Amino acid sequence: VITLDMGLLVAGTKYRGEFEERLKKLMEEIKQSDEIILFIDEVHTLIGAGAAEGAIDAANILKPALARGELQ
């Protein structure tokens, strides 16, 4: 079981795209393993998390994987 800590994921990101890159790498790791359970506490905090001008927030990064059933 892995708990997604949005604060740690966003921490230290200064440039546009750094947050998205971190989250995408995390998603790839999760997809490659059938044994990972991702726990997202306070899931509503994903909306707007990591968003900057011209950037995608966490909810929009996770939405396609959820829609395809890659995350449940």
N, CA, C and O atoms as a CHARMM CRD file, in Angstrom:
* protein
*
  288
    1    1 VAL  N      0.85900  -1.17400   0.00000 PROA 1      0.00000
    2    1 VAL  CA     0.00000   0.00000   0.00000 PROA 1      0.00000
    3    1 VAL  C      0.89500   1.22500   0.00000 PROA 1      0.00000
    4    1 VAL  O      1.77400   1.36700   0.85100 PROA 1      0.00000
    5    2 ILE  N      0.66600   2.10100  -0.95600 PROA 2      0.00000
    6    2 ILE  CA     1.41200   3.35300  -1.05500 PROA 2      0.00000
    7    2 ILE  C      0.43000   4.49700  -0.86800 PROA 2      0.00000
    8    2 ILE  O     -0.61100   4.54300  -1.52300 PROA 2      0.00000
    9    3 THR  N      0.76300   5.42000   0.02700 PROA 3      0.00000
   10    3 THR  CA    -0.06600   6.60000   0.23500 PROA 3      0.00000
   11    3 THR  C      0.50300   7.74000  -0.59000 PROA 3      0.00000
   12    3 THR  O      1.68800   8.05800  -0.48700 PROA 3      0.00000
   13    4 LEU  N     -0.33000   8.34600  -1.39800 PROA 4      0.00000
   14    4 LEU  CA     0.08800   9.47500  -2.22100 PROA 4      0.00000
   15    4 LEU  C      0.05500  10.73400  -1.37200 PROA 4      0.00000
   16    4 LEU  O     -1.01200  11.17400  -0.94500 PROA 4      0.00000
   17    5 ASP  N      1.21500  11.30800  -1.12900 PROA 5      0.00000
   18    5 ASP  CA     1.33900  12.53900  -0.35000 PROA 5      0.00000
   19    5 ASP  C      1.55400  13.68300  -1.32700 PROA 5      0.00000
   20    5 ASP  O      2.66400  13.88400  -1.81900 PROA 5      0.00000
   21    6 MET  N      0.50200  14.42900  -1.60800 PROA 6      0.00000
   22    6 MET  CA     0.58500  15.49800  -2.60000 PROA 6      0.00000
   23    6 MET  C      1.57700  16.57200  -2.18900 PROA 6      0.00000
   24    6 MET  O      2.24100  17.16000  -3.04300 PROA 6      0.00000
   25    7 GLY  N      1.68600  16.83500  -0.89700 PROA 7      0.00000
   26    7 GLY  CA     2.63200  17.84000  -0.42600 PROA 7      0.00000
   27    7 GLY  C      4.06100  17.48200  -0.78700 PROA 7      0.00000
   28    7 GLY  O      4.82300  18.33500  -1.24100 PROA 7      0.00000
   29    8 LEU  N      4.42900  16.22500  -0.58700 PROA 8      0.00000
   30    8 LEU  CA     5.77800  15.78500  -0.93400 PROA 8      0.00000
   31    8 LEU  C      5.99600  15.76900  -2.44000 PROA 8      0.00000
   32    8 LEU  O      7.09500  16.05200  -2.91800 PROA 8      0.00000
   33    9 LEU  N      4.95500  15.43800  -3.18000 PROA 9      0.00000
   34    9 LEU  CA     5.06300  15.37800  -4.63200 PROA 9      0.00000
   35    9 LEU  C      5.27800  16.76800  -5.22300 PROA 9      0.00000
   36    9 LEU  O      6.01000  16.92700  -6.20000 PROA 9      0.00000
   37   10 VAL  N      4.64200  17.76400  -4.63200 PROA 10     0.00000
   38   10 VAL  CA     4.74200  19.13900  -5.12500 PROA 10     0.00000
   39   10 VAL  C      5.99800  19.82900  -4.59000 PROA 10     0.00000
   40   10 VAL  O      6.54100  20.72000  -5.24400 PROA 10     0.00000
   41   11 ALA  N      6.46300  19.42300  -3.40600 PROA 11     0.00000
   42   11 ALA  CA     7.59100  20.08600  -2.75200 PROA 11     0.00000
   43   11 ALA  C      8.82500  20.13100  -3.64500 PROA 11     0.00000
   44   11 ALA  O      9.22900  19.12600  -4.23000 PROA 11     0.00000
   45   12 GLY  N      9.40100  21.29600  -3.73100 PROA 12     0.00000
   46   12 GLY  CA    10.64000  21.46400  -4.47700 PROA 12     0.00000
   47   12 GLY  C     10.47700  21.66300  -5.97100 PROA 12     0.00000
   48   12 GLY  O     11.46900  21.84100  -6.67800 PROA 12     0.00000
   49   13 THR  N      9.26000  21.63600  -6.46400 PROA 13     0.00000
   50   13 THR  CA     9.06000  21.86500  -7.89900 PROA 13     0.00000
   51   13 THR  C      9.02800  23.36700  -8.14200 PROA 13     0.00000
   52   13 THR  O      8.15600  24.07200  -7.63400 PROA 13     0.00000
   53   14 LYS  N      9.97800  23.84200  -8.91500 PROA 14     0.00000
   54   14 LYS  CA    10.05600  25.27000  -9.19600 PROA 14     0.00000
   55   14 LYS  C      9.60500  25.59100 -10.60700 PROA 14     0.00000
   56   14 LYS  O      9.06200  26.66500 -10.86500 PROA 14     0.00000
   57   15 TYR  N      9.82800  24.67200 -11.50500 PROA 15     0.00000
   58   15 TYR  CA     9.57200  24.96200 -12.91100 PROA 15     0.00000
   59   15 TYR  C      8.33800  24.22700 -13.40600 PROA 15     0.00000
   60   15 TYR  O      8.01300  23.13300 -12.94400 PROA 15     0.00000
   61   16 ARG  N      7.66300  24.85200 -14.35200 PROA 16     0.00000
   62   16 ARG  CA     6.47500  24.25000 -14.94100 PROA 16     0.00000
   63   16 ARG  C      6.85000  22.90400 -15.55100 PROA 16     0.00000
   64   16 ARG  O      7.83900  22.79200 -16.27500 PROA 16     0.00000
   65   17 GLY  N      6.06800  21.90900 -15.25600 PROA 17     0.00000
   66   17 GLY  CA     6.31200  20.58100 -15.80600 PROA 17     0.00000
   67   17 GLY  C      6.98400  19.62200 -14.84700 PROA 17     0.00000
   68   17 GLY  O      6.90000  18.40800 -15.03500 PROA 17     0.00000
   69   18 GLU  N      7.65100  20.13300 -13.82200 PROA 18     0.00000
   70   18 GLU  CA     8.32800  19.24400 -12.86600 PROA 18     0.00000
   71   18 GLU  C      7.33000  18.37700 -12.10400 PROA 18     0.00000
   72   18 GLU  O      7.54600  17.17600 -11.94000 PROA 18     0.00000
   73   19 PHE  N      6.24300  18.97800 -11.64200 PROA 19     0.00000
   74   19 PHE  CA     5.22900  18.22500 -10.90900 PROA 19     0.00000
   75   19 PHE  C      4.60600  17.16200 -11.79700 PROA 19     0.00000
   76   19 PHE  O      4.45700  16.01100 -11.38600 PROA 19     0.00000
   77   20 GLU  N      4.23900  17.54800 -13.02700 PROA 20     0.00000
   78   20 GLU  CA     3.62300  16.60100 -13.95000 PROA 20     0.00000
   79   20 GLU  C      4.54900  15.42800 -14.22100 PROA 20     0.00000
   80   20 GLU  O      4.10700  14.28000 -14.27900 PROA 20     0.00000
   81   21 GLU  N      5.83100  15.71700 -14.38600 PROA 21     0.00000
   82   21 GLU  CA     6.81700  14.66900 -14.65400 PROA 21     0.00000
   83   21 GLU  C      6.91700  13.70600 -13.47400 PROA 21     0.00000
   84   21 GLU  O      6.98000  12.49300 -13.67100 PROA 21     0.00000
   85   22 ARG  N      6.93300  14.22500 -12.27000 PROA 22     0.00000
   86   22 ARG  CA     6.98200  13.37200 -11.07500 PROA 22     0.00000
   87   22 ARG  C      5.76100  12.46200 -11.00100 PROA 22     0.00000
   88   22 ARG  O      5.87900  11.26400 -10.74400 PROA 22     0.00000
   89   23 LEU  N      4.58300  13.05100 -11.23100 PROA 23     0.00000
   90   23 LEU  CA     3.35400  12.26700 -11.13200 PROA 23     0.00000
   91   23 LEU  C      3.27500  11.22800 -12.24000 PROA 23     0.00000
   92   23 LEU  O      2.80200  10.11600 -12.00700 PROA 23     0.00000
   93   24 LYS  N      3.72600  11.56600 -13.42800 PROA 24     0.00000
   94   24 LYS  CA     3.71300  10.60500 -14.53800 PROA 24     0.00000
   95   24 LYS  C      4.66500   9.44200 -14.27000 PROA 24     0.00000
   96   24 LYS  O      4.34900   8.29800 -14.59600 PROA 24     0.00000
   97   25 LYS  N      5.82900   9.72200 -13.67900 PROA 25     0.00000
   98   25 LYS  CA     6.76400   8.65100 -13.32100 PROA 25     0.00000
   99   25 LYS  C      6.14900   7.72800 -12.27100 PROA 25     0.00000
  100   25 LYS  O      6.29700   6.50800 -12.34100 PROA 25     0.00000
  101   26 LEU  N      5.46300   8.31800 -11.30800 PROA 26     0.00000
  102   26 LEU  CA     4.78100   7.52500 -10.29100 PROA 26     0.00000
  103   26 LEU  C      3.72300   6.63800 -10.92600 PROA 26     0.00000
  104   26 LEU  O      3.60000   5.46500 -10.57200 PROA 26     0.00000
  105   27 MET  N      2.96200   7.18700 -11.85500 PROA 27     0.00000
  106   27 MET  CA     1.91900   6.42200 -12.54000 PROA 27     0.00000
  107   27 MET  C      2.51600   5.24700 -13.31300 PROA 27     0.00000
  108   27 MET  O      1.94500   4.15600 -13.31200 PROA 27     0.00000
  109   28 GLU  N      3.64700   5.45500 -13.96600 PROA 28     0.00000
  110   28 GLU  CA     4.30500   4.37400 -14.70400 PROA 28     0.00000
  111   28 GLU  C      4.72200   3.24500 -13.76700 PROA 28     0.00000
  112   28 GLU  O      4.55200   2.07000 -14.09100 PROA 28     0.00000
  113   29 GLU  N      5.26700   3.60200 -12.61000 PROA 29     0.00000
  114   29 GLU  CA     5.66400   2.58900 -11.62500 PROA 29     0.00000
  115   29 GLU  C      4.45500   1.78500 -11.15400 PROA 29     0.00000
  116   29 GLU  O      4.52600   0.56400 -11.01200 PROA 29     0.00000
  117   30 ILE  N      3.36200   2.47200 -10.91700 PROA 30     0.00000
  118   30 ILE  CA     2.14700   1.79800 -10.44600 PROA 30     0.00000
  119   30 ILE  C      1.60900   0.86200 -11.51800 PROA 30     0.00000
  120   30 ILE  O      1.20400  -0.25900 -11.21000 PROA 30     0.00000
  121   31 LYS  N      1.60000   1.30300 -12.76900 PROA 31     0.00000
  122   31 LYS  CA     1.08700   0.48600 -13.87400 PROA 31     0.00000
  123   31 LYS  C      1.92200  -0.77800 -14.07200 PROA 31     0.00000
  124   31 LYS  O      1.38800  -1.82200 -14.44600 PROA 31     0.00000
  125   32 GLN  N      3.23500  -0.68700 -13.82300 PROA 32     0.00000
  126   32 GLN  CA     4.13000  -1.81800 -14.05400 PROA 32     0.00000
  127   32 GLN  C      3.99600  -2.89700 -12.98400 PROA 32     0.00000
  128   32 GLN  O      4.40700  -4.03700 -13.20100 PROA 32     0.00000
  129   33 SER  N      3.43400  -2.55500 -11.84600 PROA 33     0.00000
  130   33 SER  CA     3.30800  -3.52400 -10.76000 PROA 33     0.00000
  131   33 SER  C      1.84200  -3.83100 -10.49600 PROA 33     0.00000
  132   33 SER  O      1.01900  -2.92500 -10.36500 PROA 33     0.00000
  133   34 ASP  N      1.53100  -5.10800 -10.42000 PROA 34     0.00000
  134   34 ASP  CA     0.16500  -5.52000 -10.09700 PROA 34     0.00000
  135   34 ASP  C     -0.05800  -5.59000  -8.59000 PROA 34     0.00000
  136   34 ASP  O     -1.16300  -5.88600  -8.13500 PROA 34     0.00000
  137   35 GLU  N      0.98200  -5.32000  -7.82700 PROA 35     0.00000
  138   35 GLU  CA     0.89900  -5.50100  -6.38400 PROA 35     0.00000
  139   35 GLU  C      0.79200  -4.19500  -5.60900 PROA 35     0.00000
  140   35 GLU  O      0.80800  -4.21300  -4.37800 PROA 35     0.00000
  141   36 ILE  N      0.68500  -3.07100  -6.29300 PROA 36     0.00000
  142   36 ILE  CA     0.62800  -1.78000  -5.61700 PROA 36     0.00000
  143   36 ILE  C     -0.81800  -1.35400  -5.42700 PROA 36     0.00000
  144   36 ILE  O     -1.62400  -1.38000  -6.35800 PROA 36     0.00000
  145   37 ILE  N     -1.12100  -0.96600  -4.21400 PROA 37     0.00000
  146   37 ILE  CA    -2.40400  -0.34800  -3.90900 PROA 37     0.00000
  147   37 ILE  C     -2.09600   1.11000  -3.59200 PROA 37     0.00000
  148   37 ILE  O     -1.36800   1.40500  -2.64500 PROA 37     0.00000
  149   38 LEU  N     -2.65100   2.01800  -4.38500 PROA 38     0.00000
  150   38 LEU  CA    -2.42400   3.44900  -4.18900 PROA 38     0.00000
  151   38 LEU  C     -3.56300   4.01800  -3.35800 PROA 38     0.00000
  152   38 LEU  O     -4.72700   3.94500  -3.74900 PROA 38     0.00000
  153   39 PHE  N     -3.21800   4.58200  -2.21200 PROA 39     0.00000
  154   39 PHE  CA    -4.20200   5.20100  -1.32600 PROA 39     0.00000
  155   39 PHE  C     -4.05200   6.70500  -1.43100 PROA 39     0.00000
  156   39 PHE  O     -2.97500   7.25200  -1.19200 PROA 39     0.00000
  157   40 ILE  N     -5.14400   7.37100  -1.79100 PROA 40     0.00000
  158   40 ILE  CA    -5.12500   8.83000  -1.91000 PROA 40     0.00000
  159   40 ILE  C     -6.06600   9.38700  -0.85000 PROA 40     0.00000
  160   40 ILE  O     -7.28400   9.39800  -1.03100 PROA 40     0.00000
  161   41 ASP  N     -5.49300   9.84800   0.25400 PROA 41     0.00000
  162   41 ASP  CA    -6.28400  10.46400   1.31200 PROA 41     0.00000
  163   41 ASP  C     -6.62000  11.88800   0.88200 PROA 41     0.00000
  164   41 ASP  O     -5.81500  12.55200   0.22900 PROA 41     0.00000
  165   42 GLU  N     -7.78600  12.34200   1.24400 PROA 42     0.00000
  166   42 GLU  CA    -8.20900  13.69500   0.87400 PROA 42     0.00000
  167   42 GLU  C     -8.15100  13.88100  -0.64000 PROA 42     0.00000
  168   42 GLU  O     -7.54300  14.82800  -1.13700 PROA 42     0.00000
  169   43 VAL  N     -8.79200  12.96400  -1.36300 PROA 43     0.00000
  170   43 VAL  CA    -8.71800  12.93500  -2.82700 PROA 43     0.00000
  171   43 VAL  C     -9.13400  14.26400  -3.45600 PROA 43     0.00000
  172   43 VAL  O     -8.68800  14.58800  -4.55700 PROA 43     0.00000
  173   44 HSD  N     -9.96900  15.02500  -2.78400 PROA 44     0.00000
  174   44 HSD  CA   -10.39400  16.31000  -3.33600 PROA 44     0.00000
  175   44 HSD  C     -9.23700  17.30000  -3.48500 PROA 44     0.00000
  176   44 HSD  O     -9.34800  18.27000  -4.23500 PROA 44     0.00000
  177   45 THR  N     -8.12900  17.06300  -2.77900 PROA 45     0.00000
  178   45 THR  CA    -6.98200  17.96400  -2.89800 PROA 45     0.00000
  179   45 THR  C     -6.24000  17.78800  -4.22000 PROA 45     0.00000
  180   45 THR  O     -5.36700  18.59300  -4.54500 PROA 45     0.00000
  181   46 LEU  N     -6.57000  16.75100  -4.98300 PROA 46     0.00000
  182   46 LEU  CA    -5.93400  16.55100  -6.28400 PROA 46     0.00000
  183   46 LEU  C     -6.34100  17.62500  -7.28100 PROA 46     0.00000
  184   46 LEU  O     -5.58300  17.95500  -8.19300 PROA 46     0.00000
  185   47 ILE  N     -7.54000  18.16800  -7.10500 PROA 47     0.00000
  186   47 ILE  CA    -8.01700  19.19800  -8.02700 PROA 47     0.00000
  187   47 ILE  C     -7.23000  20.47300  -7.76500 PROA 47     0.00000
  188   47 ILE  O     -7.31000  21.05800  -6.68500 PROA 47     0.00000
  189   48 GLY  N     -6.48400  20.88300  -8.74800 PROA 48     0.00000
  190   48 GLY  CA    -5.65700  22.07300  -8.64100 PROA 48     0.00000
  191   48 GLY  C     -4.25900  21.81300  -8.11200 PROA 48     0.00000
  192   48 GLY  O     -3.41500  22.70800  -8.15400 PROA 48     0.00000
  193   49 ALA  N     -3.99000  20.60700  -7.61200 PROA 49     0.00000
  194   49 ALA  CA    -2.66900  20.30100  -7.05300 PROA 49     0.00000
  195   49 ALA  C     -1.61500  20.31600  -8.14500 PROA 49     0.00000
  196   49 ALA  O     -1.73100  19.61300  -9.14900 PROA 49     0.00000
  197   50 GLY  N     -0.59400  21.12100  -7.93900 PROA 50     0.00000
  198   50 GLY  CA     0.50700  21.19700  -8.88500 PROA 50     0.00000
  199   50 GLY  C      0.23500  22.05900 -10.09000 PROA 50     0.00000
  200   50 GLY  O      1.10300  22.22200 -10.94700 PROA 50     0.00000
  201   51 ALA  N     -0.95400  22.61300 -10.17000 PROA 51     0.00000
  202   51 ALA  CA    -1.30600  23.40700 -11.34800 PROA 51     0.00000
  203   51 ALA  C     -0.60600  24.75800 -11.31600 PROA 51     0.00000
  204   51 ALA  O     -0.55600  25.43000 -10.28600 PROA 51     0.00000
  205   52 ALA  N     -0.08700  25.12600 -12.43000 PROA 52     0.00000
  206   52 ALA  CA     0.50400  26.44100 -12.63300 PROA 52     0.00000
  207   52 ALA  C      0.01900  26.90900 -13.99500 PROA 52     0.00000
  208   52 ALA  O     -0.68100  26.17900 -14.69600 PROA 52     0.00000
  209   53 GLU  N      0.38100  28.09200 -14.35600 PROA 53     0.00000
  210   53 GLU  CA    -0.05200  28.61100 -15.64900 PROA 53     0.00000
  211   53 GLU  C      0.41100  27.68500 -16.76700 PROA 53     0.00000
  212   53 GLU  O      1.60900  27.46300 -16.94200 PROA 53     0.00000
  213   54 GLY  N     -0.52900  27.15300 -17.51100 PROA 54     0.00000
  214   54 GLY  CA    -0.20900  26.25700 -18.62000 PROA 54     0.00000
  215   54 GLY  C      0.07400  24.82500 -18.20900 PROA 54     0.00000
  216   54 GLY  O      0.43700  24.00100 -19.04900 PROA 54     0.00000
  217   55 ALA  N     -0.08700  24.51500 -16.92500 PROA 55     0.00000
  218   55 ALA  CA     0.21100  23.16500 -16.43700 PROA 55     0.00000
  219   55 ALA  C     -1.08400  22.39700 -16.18400 PROA 55     0.00000
  220   55 ALA  O     -2.16800  22.97600 -16.12000 PROA 55     0.00000
  221   56 ILE  N     -0.94600  21.09800 -16.04400 PROA 56     0.00000
  222   56 ILE  CA    -2.08200  20.21800 -15.77900 PROA 56     0.00000
  223   56 ILE  C     -2.08000  19.87400 -14.29300 PROA 56     0.00000
  224   56 ILE  O     -1.02300  19.60800 -13.72100 PROA 56     0.00000
  225   57 ASP  N     -3.25300  19.87900 -13.66700 PROA 57     0.00000
  226   57 ASP  CA    -3.30200  19.50700 -12.25300 PROA 57     0.00000
  227   57 ASP  C     -3.33100  17.98600 -12.10500 PROA 57     0.00000
  228   57 ASP  O     -3.50500  17.25500 -13.08000 PROA 57     0.00000
  229   58 ALA  N     -3.15800  17.53000 -10.87600 PROA 58     0.00000
  230   58 ALA  CA    -3.05600  16.09300 -10.60600 PROA 58     0.00000
  231   58 ALA  C     -4.30700  15.33500 -11.02400 PROA 58     0.00000
  232   58 ALA  O     -4.21400  14.22300 -11.54200 PROA 58     0.00000
  233   59 ALA  N     -5.46800  15.92300 -10.80400 PROA 59     0.00000
  234   59 ALA  CA    -6.71700  15.23700 -11.14900 PROA 59     0.00000
  235   59 ALA  C     -6.77700  14.93500 -12.64100 PROA 59     0.00000
  236   59 ALA  O     -7.20100  13.84800 -13.03200 PROA 59     0.00000
  237   60 ASN  N     -6.36200  15.87200 -13.47100 PROA 60     0.00000
  238   60 ASN  CA    -6.40700  15.66500 -14.91900 PROA 60     0.00000
  239   60 ASN  C     -5.33200  14.70400 -15.41100 PROA 60     0.00000
  240   60 ASN  O     -5.47100  14.12500 -16.48800 PROA 60     0.00000
  241   61 ILE  N     -4.27500  14.52700 -14.64600 PROA 61     0.00000
  242   61 ILE  CA    -3.25400  13.54000 -15.00600 PROA 61     0.00000
  243   61 ILE  C     -3.76000  12.13300 -14.67400 PROA 61     0.00000
  244   61 ILE  O     -3.52400  11.19400 -15.43300 PROA 61     0.00000
  245   62 LEU  N     -4.44900  11.99000 -13.55400 PROA 62     0.00000
  246   62 LEU  CA    -4.94400  10.68400 -13.12000 PROA 62     0.00000
  247   62 LEU  C     -6.22100  10.25500 -13.83700 PROA 62     0.00000
  248   62 LEU  O     -6.49100   9.06000 -13.95200 PROA 62     0.00000
  249   63 LYS  N     -7.00100  11.20500 -14.31500 PROA 63     0.00000
  250   63 LYS  CA    -8.31200  10.89900 -14.89800 PROA 63     0.00000
  251   63 LYS  C     -8.26800   9.88500 -16.03900 PROA 63     0.00000
  252   63 LYS  O     -9.08500   8.96400 -16.02900 PROA 63     0.00000
  253   64 PRO  N     -7.37200   9.99100 -17.02200 PROA 64     0.00000
  254   64 PRO  CA    -7.35500   8.99200 -18.10000 PROA 64     0.00000
  255   64 PRO  C     -7.07700   7.57100 -17.60200 PROA 64     0.00000
  256   64 PRO  O     -7.70200   6.62000 -18.07000 PROA 64     0.00000
  257   65 ALA  N     -6.15100   7.42200 -16.66500 PROA 65     0.00000
  258   65 ALA  CA    -5.83800   6.09300 -16.12300 PROA 65     0.00000
  259   65 ALA  C     -7.02900   5.52800 -15.35800 PROA 65     0.00000
  260   65 ALA  O     -7.28600   4.32500 -15.41100 PROA 65     0.00000
  261   66 LEU  N     -7.74500   6.37000 -14.66000 PROA 66     0.00000
  262   66 LEU  CA    -8.94900   5.92100 -13.95500 PROA 66     0.00000
  263   66 LEU  C    -10.03000   5.50800 -14.94200 PROA 66     0.00000
  264   66 LEU  O    -10.70500   4.50000 -14.73600 PROA 66     0.00000
  265   67 ALA  N    -10.19800   6.27300 -16.00700 PROA 67     0.00000
  266   67 ALA  CA   -11.22100   5.97300 -17.01300 PROA 67     0.00000
  267   67 ALA  C    -10.92800   4.66000 -17.74100 PROA 67     0.00000
  268   67 ALA  O    -11.85100   3.92700 -18.09600 PROA 67     0.00000
  269   68 ARG  N     -9.64300   4.36300 -17.96400 PROA 68     0.00000
  270   68 ARG  CA    -9.25900   3.12900 -18.65700 PROA 68     0.00000
  271   68 ARG  C     -9.23000   1.92100 -17.73100 PROA 68     0.00000
  272   68 ARG  O     -9.04900   0.79200 -18.18700 PROA 68     0.00000
  273   69 GLY  N     -9.40500   2.14900 -16.44000 PROA 69     0.00000
  274   69 GLY  CA    -9.37100   1.04600 -15.48500 PROA 69     0.00000
  275   69 GLY  C     -7.96600   0.66100 -15.06100 PROA 69     0.00000
  276   69 GLY  O     -7.78000  -0.36600 -14.40900 PROA 69     0.00000
  277   70 GLU  N     -6.97400   1.46700 -15.41800 PROA 70     0.00000
  278   70 GLU  CA    -5.59600   1.18800 -15.01100 PROA 70     0.00000
  279   70 GLU  C     -5.40500   1.46900 -13.52300 PROA 70     0.00000
  280   70 GLU  O     -4.54400   0.87100 -12.87800 PROA 70     0.00000
  281   71 LEU  N     -6.20000   2.37000 -12.98800 PROA 71     0.00000
  282   71 LEU  CA    -6.24300   2.65300 -11.55400 PROA 71     0.00000
  283   71 LEU  C     -7.66700   2.43500 -11.09100 PROA 71     0.00000
  284   71 LEU  O     -8.62200   2.75900 -11.79800 PROA 71     0.00000
  285   72 GLN  N     -7.80000   1.88600  -9.90400 PROA 72     0.00000
  286   72 GLN  CA    -9.13900   1.68200  -9.34200 PROA 72     0.00000
  287   72 GLN  C     -9.14400   2.11300  -7.90100 PROA 72     0.00000
  288   72 GLN  O    -10.17500   2.02600  -7.23500 PROA 72     0.00000
